[in-house]
């Protein structure tokens, strides 16, 4: 069976991931691009006896070298030589999308255009003559509505057909002055093909990557040609070349695009929504309402399912205990029921909530609201040294810090990345959520949503304050731009969202099955040894360890060894905090809940939750931070969160105690 | 023939003193260079061996024609280098002089030639003082930020009377792009997004805190901070 390499390229918001999903179905692998943490999705499909391996390139606006995403795409196209490049084009935004396609074509790729979102274009009274477009560009064009899976079959067929087609290189006429220089240089360098022409143009445009390909001596020549051309044209050459390219595309679009209702153009759907969503007065309250609503839904919808999961685990543990009682050593029974089933159960009850949380985040992202949130919050964020775009990684941080840390790659400047990543662990991730649920369920039954919301809010406020502080400490005078597209709203693609949420949740379950379970087992072991002591008592190893740390937390209201130990092991993964408490208090009459109700009071419970929220990110997050911005920042992160968490918990507890008296 | 650095200094000093007083004496030279008269005598001896100077009676030292020629070339170097530092880079006179004393002996002929070229370029240049020099002075005096602000203003004024910054347009109005004045990275990004000369760009709405601003260009919405919108110079389109 013959195999082909297909690259999927296009602008952000062109529906690229929807097309990718429609093409590859469930045959997907998510990984990283070598050396960077930009997500790399690969998948495959087969048609007419050939297999097509699809690589989803990052969504970009041009093929220059000004962001990591652009570099990844450029390097892939240059060095991996894909057999076919599928360019996903948003039909409702044809000109800018085709600009990118023109670069793919100048580079000399075998391109197929997936003309996506035809429906949105029609709504806006835009009609596109795809036959004409295909004829003019001499390449296949497939009309699609990818989120309804329209045109997918056709696209597959066209990809298969064009795998053997000739390459078609676009040659844009850059005008006499430039063309003369191009001719001169192609003779000078003995580079005569159209691909070579692309390299020379790129180098003249001042793109360092392409300039470096020519070696030092020729680089100088190229630079001086750029200078003299800029003088002759009385314009910066790079600007001139981009204008020429856009000029070509503009002419092309004029021939293929017809607006049926130009004069009385209606205010479109997205615009109507934006009048409210980004309104001067409504925008911010609406944003907070959305965030609050998300947490309410996560709780109210998730809670009953969680209860069911919880009682199933309790049931299993009970049955197992009865079954084994009498003819198996008590230690082994305790290992199975308290250790494995208890620990696992304590974590898995949160799967429903976490799944819903990921659903909510991806719905916000997919629908287009996330960009509005960044728009509405940008000024506020920038007052604290952050960036409107920092918001998206930070919101992802609510799910899990690690994708959030990775998503910080969308920030162009290193300063923004560092600041965002440093404060990101303060965004309360889903792993901390079980801790809140446990305590809120015991002490704040009637205010579940609001109490948990308050913790999330405190996390956000602290993140903002710390960001401001770090900015003035480390990056005093650096400011970065905000240049962000507001994509049209559209209904979320349920398939995509469920797949994404399930993928993220399954990662959580995997983690629960490995790191967390391992951690719980270690704790169980330490709680059972040395031999002969009562399980989970002060005389166990873990009890001794806890007793050493415990005094530190006395001023915060939870100076008993079980709490200290659970926090210590929580560094492995925050879920372990609950798992540890479950294991240590498992043998308490009435179980964990009764034990906690007994040793904590509402104030120390809240103080404990504050500590869990703030102190040291989990090991996985620390290593992600190290990978992204280096071990020094990772270490700094550990230290500052530790002190901040302890400080806040202590202040809260002391102040609250005084107020109560 | 190559002279040592100190001999070059003697040659130069003798030239300067004899230009000023008509004649140079060993005592004057030793005072001028702050060295003992015996070392002056030694130096003059070596200079006479090279046929650059003649030691006459009563401690008078006279340069030969060849000596005058070489002294002049060193002196010229000193003057030009010192001028370059003080006049164009704004280094204070004393420091410029001291640095010139060092450099006149060691400067590479090519570098020196370029400095001379630079001066002759300034002489032939159509403007009395090229813009970049004026701008450089502003840059040094006022600091980077206020200099940038001044240039932005000047650019929008000189190009076109109707030219305004994109950030100054009111909601509902629109403009035609004239020029982007921004750092390379931002400029390239904006250009790739289609913000090119002649493109129409409309102001749609402003975010709750007054920043960023939502613009419409081509068929899509783009939001920019005021900072970025200030870099885009547009001509306001008057709607009828």
Interface residues (C-beta under 8 A of the other chain):
Chain A: X61 X62 X64 X66 X92 X93 X94 X95 X96 X99 X124 X126 X238 X239 X242 X243 X246 X270 X271 X274 X275 X278 X279 X280 X281 X283 X284 X375 X376 X378 X379 X380 X382 X388 X412 X479 X481 X482 X483 X484 X485 X486 X487
Chain B: X180 X185 X186 X187 X188 X189 X190 X191 X192 X193 X194 X196 X197 X204 X205 X206 X207 X208 X209 X210 X211 X212 X214 X218 X219 X220 X221 X222 X223 X224 X225 X227 X228
